[in-house]
């Protein structure tokens, strides 16, 4: 992919800052799509990661100057432009999320997290958090290389921001504790697949941006990443067997299907995974 425009101006760059923290009480983190890459089922689940004493503060605000920082900033800006138009068609105003770049450990309004959990979105502060060294793991451990695979990760997490703004995430959390673990996991799968759909919708709509250009092989890179992080494949790799009742993200086939559906249709009305008869 190519991005010729300006950055979002919504970057909080904390890389290289001290992130030492003690864990105390607090609200949970909603870990996004790729936390499972480290063999832990964290995505879409509110974990009780308590907040305590933290030395880290706000970092540099503005457009990053390094190549990696510029890239994710450009992806964020393209999602802003797409979702602003989508919300306008729904008669609503889109609130742009901020992106926090960090190293090793970070403080969020949802608690403290290390880079081991992967990229995540915190609904309490409307921020996307990512340690950019994660992309090397994505390439080396799961064979999901390429800039569009990286863009897919950001677009998926922004998809969770969209769900938060539309009140979809709240409905899932309201069900927590009122339904069985099996049923809650099923709802979590639907949430994650919808975020994949939203990532595909972004890719479709971004083609209309004057500053954005898809290149040959881009969509295949995103599908490779989606395939690599299906619950079935990750469970098989981690424990040698597949336990469907423990799925929280969806299978590789489902993740690819919903991203591709979002990309093919570009129509937010087609992304109601919660009422889909195929799930």
Secondary structure, DSSP 8 states (H G I E B T S, - for coil): -EE-S---S-EEE-TTS---B---B---BEE-GGGGGGT---BT--B---B--B-----EES---SHHHHHHHHHHHHHHHHHHHHHHHTT------EEEE-SSEEEETTEEEEGGG-SEEETTTTEEEE-TTHHHHHHHHH---SHHHHHHHHHHHHHHHHHHHTTHHHHHHHHTTTS-HHHHHHHHHHHHHHHHHHHHHHHHHHTTSTTEE--TTHHHHHHHHHHHT-HHHHHHHHHSS--GGG-SS--HHHHHHHHHHHHHH--GGG--GGG-TT-
